[in-house]
Amino acid sequence: PITMRMTHKAATFFGRLFQLYNEHPELLPIEDQRRIPDWGLTRVLIDYMSGMTDRYCIEEYMVHFEPTLR
């Protein structure tokens, strides 16, 4: 049950962040924004998010979706 809960939580965090960045690419770091015209937004998002550590993903999620907790 713990593993399933953590798997669901991770999927939720990644899914919500992907949707947020997809709708608001201006929230991405500027160097990633510059790649969008050449690579396309989806490819940039995949590359950016695949490089996230667990800790960074959680921090980003908290900043955007739970700002009162930071």
PyMOL Python script that loads the backbone (N, CA, C, O; Angstrom):
from pymol import cmd

cmd.read_pdbstr("""\
ATOM      1  N   PRO A   1       0.813  -1.222   0.000  1.00  0.00           N
ATOM      2  CA  PRO A   1       0.000   0.000   0.000  1.00  0.00           C
ATOM      3  C   PRO A   1       0.854   1.284   0.000  1.00  0.00           C
ATOM      4  O   PRO A   1       0.482   2.274  -0.628  1.00  0.00           O
ATOM      5  N   ILE A   2       1.970   1.263   0.688  1.00  0.00           N
ATOM      6  CA  ILE A   2       2.817   2.452   0.727  1.00  0.00           C
ATOM      7  C   ILE A   2       3.387   2.743  -0.655  1.00  0.00           C
ATOM      8  O   ILE A   2       3.409   3.890  -1.099  1.00  0.00           O
ATOM      9  N   THR A   3       3.851   1.689  -1.332  1.00  0.00           N
ATOM     10  CA  THR A   3       4.416   1.855  -2.670  1.00  0.00           C
ATOM     11  C   THR A   3       3.359   2.361  -3.640  1.00  0.00           C
ATOM     12  O   THR A   3       3.635   3.250  -4.445  1.00  0.00           O
ATOM     13  N   MET A   4       2.176   1.816  -3.573  1.00  0.00           N
ATOM     14  CA  MET A   4       1.095   2.255  -4.452  1.00  0.00           C
ATOM     15  C   MET A   4       0.726   3.715  -4.173  1.00  0.00           C
ATOM     16  O   MET A   4       0.472   4.481  -5.103  1.00  0.00           O
ATOM     17  N   ARG A   5       0.697   4.086  -2.929  1.00  0.00           N
ATOM     18  CA  ARG A   5       0.372   5.465  -2.565  1.00  0.00           C
ATOM     19  C   ARG A   5       1.443   6.417  -3.116  1.00  0.00           C
ATOM     20  O   ARG A   5       1.113   7.465  -3.672  1.00  0.00           O
ATOM     21  N   MET A   6       2.707   6.058  -2.965  1.00  0.00           N
ATOM     22  CA  MET A   6       3.789   6.905  -3.464  1.00  0.00           C
ATOM     23  C   MET A   6       3.793   6.969  -4.999  1.00  0.00           C
ATOM     24  O   MET A   6       4.079   8.017  -5.577  1.00  0.00           O
ATOM     25  N   THR A   7       3.478   5.858  -5.644  1.00  0.00           N
ATOM     26  CA  THR A   7       3.395   5.838  -7.100  1.00  0.00           C
ATOM     27  C   THR A   7       2.287   6.763  -7.583  1.00  0.00           C
ATOM     28  O   THR A   7       2.474   7.520  -8.536  1.00  0.00           O
ATOM     29  N   HIS A   8       1.150   6.701  -6.934  1.00  0.00           N
ATOM     30  CA  HIS A   8       0.022   7.574  -7.291  1.00  0.00           C
ATOM     31  C   HIS A   8       0.384   9.042  -7.054  1.00  0.00           C
ATOM     32  O   HIS A   8       0.078   9.906  -7.876  1.00  0.00           O
ATOM     33  N   LYS A   9       1.026   9.310  -5.942  1.00  0.00           N
ATOM     34  CA  LYS A   9       1.423  10.670  -5.610  1.00  0.00           C
ATOM     35  C   LYS A   9       2.393  11.222  -6.661  1.00  0.00           C
ATOM     36  O   LYS A   9       2.233  12.350  -7.126  1.00  0.00           O
ATOM     37  N   ALA A  10       3.387  10.430  -7.027  1.00  0.00           N
ATOM     38  CA  ALA A  10       4.364  10.858  -8.036  1.00  0.00           C
ATOM     39  C   ALA A  10       3.680  11.126  -9.378  1.00  0.00           C
ATOM     40  O   ALA A  10       3.981  12.119 -10.041  1.00  0.00           O
ATOM     41  N   ALA A  11       2.768  10.252  -9.776  1.00  0.00           N
ATOM     42  CA  ALA A  11       2.048  10.437 -11.035  1.00  0.00           C
ATOM     43  C   ALA A  11       1.210  11.710 -10.997  1.00  0.00           C
ATOM     44  O   ALA A  11       1.125  12.435 -11.989  1.00  0.00           O
ATOM     45  N   THR A  12       0.600  11.976  -9.863  1.00  0.00           N
ATOM     46  CA  THR A  12      -0.201  13.185  -9.710  1.00  0.00           C
ATOM     47  C   THR A  12       0.675  14.426  -9.826  1.00  0.00           C
ATOM     48  O   THR A  12       0.336  15.362 -10.551  1.00  0.00           O
ATOM     49  N   PHE A  13       1.801  14.436  -9.114  1.00  0.00           N
ATOM     50  CA  PHE A  13       2.703  15.581  -9.158  1.00  0.00           C
ATOM     51  C   PHE A  13       3.192  15.825 -10.581  1.00  0.00           C
ATOM     52  O   PHE A  13       3.132  16.950 -11.076  1.00  0.00           O
ATOM     53  N   PHE A  14       3.674  14.779 -11.237  1.00  0.00           N
ATOM     54  CA  PHE A  14       4.189  14.926 -12.597  1.00  0.00           C
ATOM     55  C   PHE A  14       3.096  15.346 -13.567  1.00  0.00           C
ATOM     56  O   PHE A  14       3.309  16.224 -14.404  1.00  0.00           O
ATOM     57  N   GLY A  15       1.941  14.732 -13.459  1.00  0.00           N
ATOM     58  CA  GLY A  15       0.837  15.065 -14.357  1.00  0.00           C
ATOM     59  C   GLY A  15       0.397  16.515 -14.224  1.00  0.00           C
ATOM     60  O   GLY A  15       0.192  17.203 -15.224  1.00  0.00           O
ATOM     61  N   ARG A  16       0.257  16.967 -13.011  1.00  0.00           N
ATOM     62  CA  ARG A  16      -0.181  18.354 -12.786  1.00  0.00           C
ATOM     63  C   ARG A  16       0.889  19.352 -13.223  1.00  0.00           C
ATOM     64  O   ARG A  16       0.570  20.388 -13.806  1.00  0.00           O
ATOM     65  N   LEU A  17       2.150  19.046 -12.946  1.00  0.00           N
ATOM     66  CA  LEU A  17       3.218  19.940 -13.392  1.00  0.00           C
ATOM     67  C   LEU A  17       3.305  19.980 -14.913  1.00  0.00           C
ATOM     68  O   LEU A  17       3.486  21.049 -15.495  1.00  0.00           O
ATOM     69  N   PHE A  18       3.176  18.817 -15.564  1.00  0.00           N
ATOM     70  CA  PHE A  18       3.217  18.786 -17.022  1.00  0.00           C
ATOM     71  C   PHE A  18       2.101  19.652 -17.600  1.00  0.00           C
ATOM     72  O   PHE A  18       2.334  20.437 -18.520  1.00  0.00           O
ATOM     73  N   GLN A  19       0.909  19.511 -17.069  1.00  0.00           N
ATOM     74  CA  GLN A  19      -0.232  20.301 -17.542  1.00  0.00           C
ATOM     75  C   GLN A  19       0.011  21.795 -17.310  1.00  0.00           C
ATOM     76  O   GLN A  19      -0.266  22.615 -18.186  1.00  0.00           O
ATOM     77  N   LEU A  20       0.521  22.144 -16.142  1.00  0.00           N
ATOM     78  CA  LEU A  20       0.801  23.542 -15.837  1.00  0.00           C
ATOM     79  C   LEU A  20       1.806  24.129 -16.818  1.00  0.00           C
ATOM     80  O   LEU A  20       1.566  25.191 -17.391  1.00  0.00           O
ATOM     81  N   TYR A  21       2.923  23.448 -17.014  1.00  0.00           N
ATOM     82  CA  TYR A  21       3.950  23.948 -17.930  1.00  0.00           C
ATOM     83  C   TYR A  21       3.460  23.967 -19.377  1.00  0.00           C
ATOM     84  O   TYR A  21       3.852  24.838 -20.153  1.00  0.00           O
ATOM     85  N   ASN A  22       2.622  23.029 -19.736  1.00  0.00           N
ATOM     86  CA  ASN A  22       2.066  22.984 -21.084  1.00  0.00           C
ATOM     87  C   ASN A  22       1.163  24.196 -21.330  1.00  0.00           C
ATOM     88  O   ASN A  22       1.165  24.770 -22.419  1.00  0.00           O
ATOM     89  N   GLU A  23       0.400  24.573 -20.317  1.00  0.00           N
ATOM     90  CA  GLU A  23      -0.504  25.717 -20.438  1.00  0.00           C
ATOM     91  C   GLU A  23       0.212  27.048 -20.212  1.00  0.00           C
ATOM     92  O   GLU A  23      -0.241  28.086 -20.694  1.00  0.00           O
ATOM     93  N   HIS A  24       1.320  27.021 -19.486  1.00  0.00           N
ATOM     94  CA  HIS A  24       2.062  28.239 -19.147  1.00  0.00           C
ATOM     95  C   HIS A  24       3.569  28.020 -19.327  1.00  0.00           C
ATOM     96  O   HIS A  24       4.308  27.971 -18.343  1.00  0.00           O
ATOM     97  N   PRO A  25       4.028  27.888 -20.577  1.00  0.00           N
ATOM     98  CA  PRO A  25       5.449  27.619 -20.797  1.00  0.00           C
ATOM     99  C   PRO A  25       6.357  28.744 -20.292  1.00  0.00           C
ATOM    100  O   PRO A  25       7.565  28.551 -20.151  1.00  0.00           O
ATOM    101  N   GLU A  26       5.794  29.880 -20.028  1.00  0.00           N
ATOM    102  CA  GLU A  26       6.600  30.982 -19.488  1.00  0.00           C
ATOM    103  C   GLU A  26       7.113  30.683 -18.081  1.00  0.00           C
ATOM    104  O   GLU A  26       7.987  31.392 -17.582  1.00  0.00           O
ATOM    105  N   LEU A  27       6.588  29.653 -17.440  1.00  0.00           N
ATOM    106  CA  LEU A  27       7.069  29.241 -16.122  1.00  0.00           C
ATOM    107  C   LEU A  27       8.339  28.389 -16.196  1.00  0.00           C
ATOM    108  O   LEU A  27       9.001  28.158 -15.184  1.00  0.00           O
ATOM    109  N   LEU A  28       8.667  27.930 -17.390  1.00  0.00           N
ATOM    110  CA  LEU A  28       9.896  27.145 -17.573  1.00  0.00           C
ATOM    111  C   LEU A  28      11.114  28.052 -17.489  1.00  0.00           C
ATOM    112  O   LEU A  28      11.012  29.251 -17.749  1.00  0.00           O
ATOM    113  N   PRO A  29      12.255  27.500 -17.133  1.00  0.00           N
ATOM    114  CA  PRO A  29      13.480  28.303 -17.180  1.00  0.00           C
ATOM    115  C   PRO A  29      13.691  28.867 -18.583  1.00  0.00           C
ATOM    116  O   PRO A  29      13.337  28.231 -19.575  1.00  0.00           O
ATOM    117  N   ILE A  30      14.260  30.046 -18.656  1.00  0.00           N
ATOM    118  CA  ILE A  30      14.416  30.749 -19.929  1.00  0.00           C
ATOM    119  C   ILE A  30      15.166  29.924 -20.973  1.00  0.00           C
ATOM    120  O   ILE A  30      14.823  29.964 -22.155  1.00  0.00           O
ATOM    121  N   GLU A  31      16.184  29.177 -20.548  1.00  0.00           N
ATOM    122  CA  GLU A  31      16.929  28.374 -21.528  1.00  0.00           C
ATOM    123  C   GLU A  31      16.057  27.284 -22.149  1.00  0.00           C
ATOM    124  O   GLU A  31      16.262  26.913 -23.305  1.00  0.00           O
ATOM    125  N   ASP A  32      15.099  26.776 -21.400  1.00  0.00           N
ATOM    126  CA  ASP A  32      14.171  25.788 -21.951  1.00  0.00           C
ATOM    127  C   ASP A  32      13.137  26.463 -22.845  1.00  0.00           C
ATOM    128  O   ASP A  32      12.747  25.904 -23.870  1.00  0.00           O
ATOM    129  N   GLN A  33      12.694  27.644 -22.471  1.00  0.00           N
ATOM    130  CA  GLN A  33      11.752  28.381 -23.315  1.00  0.00           C
ATOM    131  C   GLN A  33      12.348  28.653 -24.693  1.00  0.00           C
ATOM    132  O   GLN A  33      11.640  28.620 -25.700  1.00  0.00           O
ATOM    133  N   ARG A  34      13.641  28.918 -24.732  1.00  0.00           N
ATOM    134  CA  ARG A  34      14.315  29.219 -26.011  1.00  0.00           C
ATOM    135  C   ARG A  34      14.355  28.014 -26.946  1.00  0.00           C
ATOM    136  O   ARG A  34      14.485  28.182 -28.158  1.00  0.00           O
ATOM    137  N   ARG A  35      14.247  26.813 -26.408  1.00  0.00           N
ATOM    138  CA  ARG A  35      14.286  25.598 -27.238  1.00  0.00           C
ATOM    139  C   ARG A  35      12.932  25.284 -27.892  1.00  0.00           C
ATOM    140  O   ARG A  35      12.872  24.508 -28.846  1.00  0.00           O
ATOM    141  N   ILE A  36      11.868  25.871 -27.393  1.00  0.00           N
ATOM    142  CA  ILE A  36      10.522  25.529 -27.863  1.00  0.00           C
ATOM    143  C   ILE A  36      10.346  25.703 -29.368  1.00  0.00           C
ATOM    144  O   ILE A  36       9.808  24.802 -30.010  1.00  0.00           O
ATOM    145  N   PRO A  37      10.774  26.823 -29.965  1.00  0.00           N
ATOM    146  CA  PRO A  37      10.570  26.963 -31.421  1.00  0.00           C
ATOM    147  C   PRO A  37      11.231  25.856 -32.248  1.00  0.00           C
ATOM    148  O   PRO A  37      10.689  25.440 -33.272  1.00  0.00           O
ATOM    149  N   ASP A  38      12.388  25.384 -31.811  1.00  0.00           N
ATOM    150  CA  ASP A  38      13.103  24.355 -32.567  1.00  0.00           C
ATOM    151  C   ASP A  38      12.653  22.942 -32.227  1.00  0.00           C
ATOM    152  O   ASP A  38      12.553  22.090 -33.110  1.00  0.00           O
ATOM    153  N   TRP A  39      12.383  22.693 -30.962  1.00  0.00           N
ATOM    154  CA  TRP A  39      12.099  21.336 -30.502  1.00  0.00           C
ATOM    155  C   TRP A  39      10.610  21.054 -30.330  1.00  0.00           C
ATOM    156  O   TRP A  39      10.191  19.899 -30.386  1.00  0.00           O
ATOM    157  N   GLY A  40       9.822  22.078 -30.124  1.00  0.00           N
ATOM    158  CA  GLY A  40       8.407  21.899 -29.809  1.00  0.00           C
ATOM    159  C   GLY A  40       8.223  21.807 -28.300  1.00  0.00           C
ATOM    160  O   GLY A  40       9.090  21.314 -27.579  1.00  0.00           O
ATOM    161  N   LEU A  41       7.089  22.285 -27.846  1.00  0.00           N
ATOM    162  CA  LEU A  41       6.835  22.354 -26.408  1.00  0.00           C
ATOM    163  C   LEU A  41       6.841  20.982 -25.745  1.00  0.00           C
ATOM    164  O   LEU A  41       7.419  20.824 -24.669  1.00  0.00           O
ATOM    165  N   THR A  42       6.217  19.999 -26.356  1.00  0.00           N
ATOM    166  CA  THR A  42       6.140  18.671 -25.737  1.00  0.00           C
ATOM    167  C   THR A  42       7.529  18.090 -25.506  1.00  0.00           C
ATOM    168  O   THR A  42       7.810  17.567 -24.428  1.00  0.00           O
ATOM    169  N   ARG A  43       8.393  18.176 -26.502  1.00  0.00           N
ATOM    170  CA  ARG A  43       9.755  17.639 -26.362  1.00  0.00           C
ATOM    171  C   ARG A  43      10.531  18.374 -25.263  1.00  0.00           C
ATOM    172  O   ARG A  43      11.246  17.754 -24.475  1.00  0.00           O
ATOM    173  N   VAL A  44      10.381  19.685 -25.223  1.00  0.00           N
ATOM    174  CA  VAL A  44      11.053  20.481 -24.192  1.00  0.00           C
ATOM    175  C   VAL A  44      10.555  20.071 -22.806  1.00  0.00           C
ATOM    176  O   VAL A  44      11.350  19.908 -21.880  1.00  0.00           O
ATOM    177  N   LEU A  45       9.243  19.907 -22.667  1.00  0.00           N
ATOM    178  CA  LEU A  45       8.688  19.504 -21.373  1.00  0.00           C
ATOM    179  C   LEU A  45       9.185  18.131 -20.949  1.00  0.00           C
ATOM    180  O   LEU A  45       9.543  17.926 -19.790  1.00  0.00           O
ATOM    181  N   ILE A  46       9.206  17.206 -21.873  1.00  0.00           N
ATOM    182  CA  ILE A  46       9.684  15.855 -21.557  1.00  0.00           C
ATOM    183  C   ILE A  46      11.138  15.906 -21.107  1.00  0.00           C
ATOM    184  O   ILE A  46      11.499  15.290 -20.104  1.00  0.00           O
ATOM    185  N   ASP A  47      11.969  16.631 -21.835  1.00  0.00           N
ATOM    186  CA  ASP A  47      13.381  16.730 -21.464  1.00  0.00           C
ATOM    187  C   ASP A  47      13.553  17.427 -20.113  1.00  0.00           C
ATOM    188  O   ASP A  47      14.327  16.974 -19.269  1.00  0.00           O
ATOM    189  N   TYR A  48      12.835  18.520 -19.915  1.00  0.00           N
ATOM    190  CA  TYR A  48      12.952  19.272 -18.667  1.00  0.00           C
ATOM    191  C   TYR A  48      12.511  18.426 -17.475  1.00  0.00           C
ATOM    192  O   TYR A  48      13.211  18.354 -16.465  1.00  0.00           O
ATOM    193  N   MET A  49      11.360  17.794 -17.598  1.00  0.00           N
ATOM    194  CA  MET A  49      10.822  17.042 -16.470  1.00  0.00           C
ATOM    195  C   MET A  49      11.574  15.743 -16.225  1.00  0.00           C
ATOM    196  O   MET A  49      11.647  15.283 -15.086  1.00  0.00           O
ATOM    197  N   SER A  50      12.127  15.152 -17.255  1.00  0.00           N
ATOM    198  CA  SER A  50      12.888  13.915 -17.047  1.00  0.00           C
ATOM    199  C   SER A  50      14.182  14.184 -16.281  1.00  0.00           C
ATOM    200  O   SER A  50      14.754  13.274 -15.681  1.00  0.00           O
ATOM    201  N   GLY A  51      14.637  15.427 -16.304  1.00  0.00           N
ATOM    202  CA  GLY A  51      15.832  15.784 -15.564  1.00  0.00           C
ATOM    203  C   GLY A  51      15.574  16.200 -14.122  1.00  0.00           C
ATOM    204  O   GLY A  51      16.512  16.486 -13.378  1.00  0.00           O
ATOM    205  N   MET A  52      14.313  16.234 -13.728  1.00  0.00           N
ATOM    206  CA  MET A  52      13.981  16.631 -12.356  1.00  0.00           C
ATOM    207  C   MET A  52      14.361  15.538 -11.363  1.00  0.00           C
ATOM    208  O   MET A  52      14.127  14.354 -11.605  1.00  0.00           O
ATOM    209  N   THR A  53      14.939  15.943 -10.266  1.00  0.00           N
ATOM    210  CA  THR A  53      15.116  15.001  -9.160  1.00  0.00           C
ATOM    211  C   THR A  53      13.788  14.903  -8.422  1.00  0.00           C
ATOM    212  O   THR A  53      12.900  15.734  -8.617  1.00  0.00           O
ATOM    213  N   ASP A  54      13.655  13.894  -7.582  1.00  0.00           N
ATOM    214  CA  ASP A  54      12.432  13.766  -6.780  1.00  0.00           C
ATOM    215  C   ASP A  54      12.214  15.025  -5.955  1.00  0.00           C
ATOM    216  O   ASP A  54      11.112  15.572  -5.908  1.00  0.00           O
ATOM    217  N   ARG A  55      13.263  15.467  -5.319  1.00  0.00           N
ATOM    218  CA  ARG A  55      13.165  16.640  -4.447  1.00  0.00           C
ATOM    219  C   ARG A  55      12.739  17.883  -5.228  1.00  0.00           C
ATOM    220  O   ARG A  55      11.879  18.639  -4.776  1.00  0.00           O
ATOM    221  N   TYR A  56      13.339  18.092  -6.396  1.00  0.00           N
ATOM    222  CA  TYR A  56      12.991  19.271  -7.198  1.00  0.00           C
ATOM    223  C   TYR A  56      11.540  19.200  -7.671  1.00  0.00           C
ATOM    224  O   TYR A  56      10.835  20.209  -7.656  1.00  0.00           O
ATOM    225  N   CYS A  57      11.096  18.036  -8.085  1.00  0.00           N
ATOM    226  CA  CYS A  57       9.712  17.859  -8.516  1.00  0.00           C
ATOM    227  C   CYS A  57       8.754  18.224  -7.381  1.00  0.00           C
ATOM    228  O   CYS A  57       7.774  18.937  -7.594  1.00  0.00           O
ATOM    229  N   ILE A  58       9.036  17.742  -6.202  1.00  0.00           N
ATOM    230  CA  ILE A  58       8.187  18.036  -5.039  1.00  0.00           C
ATOM    231  C   ILE A  58       8.206  19.529  -4.738  1.00  0.00           C
ATOM    232  O   ILE A  58       7.162  20.120  -4.461  1.00  0.00           O
ATOM    233  N   GLU A  59       9.379  20.140  -4.790  1.00  0.00           N
ATOM    234  CA  GLU A  59       9.476  21.576  -4.526  1.00  0.00           C
ATOM    235  C   GLU A  59       8.679  22.385  -5.546  1.00  0.00           C
ATOM    236  O   GLU A  59       7.956  23.311  -5.179  1.00  0.00           O
ATOM    237  N   GLU A  60       8.810  22.038  -6.817  1.00  0.00           N
ATOM    238  CA  GLU A  60       8.054  22.733  -7.856  1.00  0.00           C
ATOM    239  C   GLU A  60       6.546  22.570  -7.645  1.00  0.00           C
ATOM    240  O   GLU A  60       5.782  23.526  -7.774  1.00  0.00           O
ATOM    241  N   TYR A  61       6.144  21.368  -7.324  1.00  0.00           N
ATOM    242  CA  TYR A  61       4.729  21.115  -7.072  1.00  0.00           C
ATOM    243  C   TYR A  61       4.238  21.986  -5.911  1.00  0.00           C
ATOM    244  O   TYR A  61       3.183  22.613  -6.007  1.00  0.00           O
ATOM    245  N   MET A  62       4.986  22.024  -4.842  1.00  0.00           N
ATOM    246  CA  MET A  62       4.585  22.795  -3.669  1.00  0.00           C
ATOM    247  C   MET A  62       4.512  24.285  -3.988  1.00  0.00           C
ATOM    248  O   MET A  62       3.597  24.971  -3.533  1.00  0.00           O
ATOM    249  N   VAL A  63       5.455  24.783  -4.755  1.00  0.00           N
ATOM    250  CA  VAL A  63       5.450  26.201  -5.123  1.00  0.00           C
ATOM    251  C   VAL A  63       4.194  26.559  -5.913  1.00  0.00           C
ATOM    252  O   VAL A  63       3.573  27.593  -5.665  1.00  0.00           O
ATOM    253  N   HIS A  64       3.823  25.706  -6.858  1.00  0.00           N
ATOM    254  CA  HIS A  64       2.718  26.036  -7.752  1.00  0.00           C
ATOM    255  C   HIS A  64       1.344  25.613  -7.242  1.00  0.00           C
ATOM    256  O   HIS A  64       0.345  26.259  -7.558  1.00  0.00           O
ATOM    257  N   PHE A  65       1.280  24.550  -6.469  1.00  0.00           N
ATOM    258  CA  PHE A  65      -0.028  24.025  -6.080  1.00  0.00           C
ATOM    259  C   PHE A  65      -0.315  24.068  -4.589  1.00  0.00           C
ATOM    260  O   PHE A  65      -1.467  23.916  -4.182  1.00  0.00           O
ATOM    261  N   GLU A  66       0.699  24.270  -3.773  1.00  0.00           N
ATOM    262  CA  GLU A  66       0.512  24.344  -2.321  1.00  0.00           C
ATOM    263  C   GLU A  66       1.358  25.496  -1.758  1.00  0.00           C
ATOM    264  O   GLU A  66       2.136  25.295  -0.825  1.00  0.00           O
ATOM    265  N   PRO A  67       1.205  26.706  -2.324  1.00  0.00           N
ATOM    266  CA  PRO A  67       2.116  27.793  -1.942  1.00  0.00           C
ATOM    267  C   PRO A  67       2.048  28.187  -0.465  1.00  0.00           C
ATOM    268  O   PRO A  67       3.010  28.750   0.058  1.00  0.00           O
ATOM    269  N   THR A  68       0.965  27.914   0.200  1.00  0.00           N
ATOM    270  CA  THR A  68       0.855  28.287   1.618  1.00  0.00           C
ATOM    271  C   THR A  68       1.680  27.383   2.504  1.00  0.00           C
ATOM    272  O   THR A  68       1.919  27.709   3.666  1.00  0.00           O
ATOM    273  N   LEU A  69       2.125  26.240   1.974  1.00  0.00           N
ATOM    274  CA  LEU A  69       2.916  25.312   2.768  1.00  0.00           C
ATOM    275  C   LEU A  69       4.402  25.630   2.709  1.00  0.00           C
ATOM    276  O   LEU A  69       5.176  25.006   3.434  1.00  0.00           O
ATOM    277  N   ARG A  70       4.827  26.556   1.894  1.00  0.00           N
ATOM    278  CA  ARG A  70       6.248  26.897   1.763  1.00  0.00           C
ATOM    279  C   ARG A  70       6.566  28.136   2.514  1.00  0.00           C
ATOM    280  O   ARG A  70       7.715  28.577   2.519  1.00  0.00           O
TER     281      ARG A  70
END
""", "prot")
cmd.dss("prot")
cmd.show_as("cartoon", "prot")
cmd.util.cbc("prot")
cmd.orient("prot")
